[in-house]
Amino acid sequence: MKLILIIACVLITYIPVIAVISFIRALFSIRKGKAYVKEKFRDTFLHFFFELLNPFNWLL
């Protein structure tokens, strides 16, 4: 039960952090168009989110 609580707390804190990082990266690419901004946000968010789901990172 303790492990599930730790994983939930990490998800609750990590998802807003990666959303902010993705938003900042998207703001840097705002000159290239609205579609490009959405693409950069989505790519950055998914990259960090899938990195969170990688079980090898949980052991470190």
Summary of the structure (lengths in Angstrom):
residues: 60
radius of gyration: 14.1
end to end distance: 20.2
largest distance: 47.3
contacts: 134
relative contact order: 0.13
helix: 90%
strand: 0%
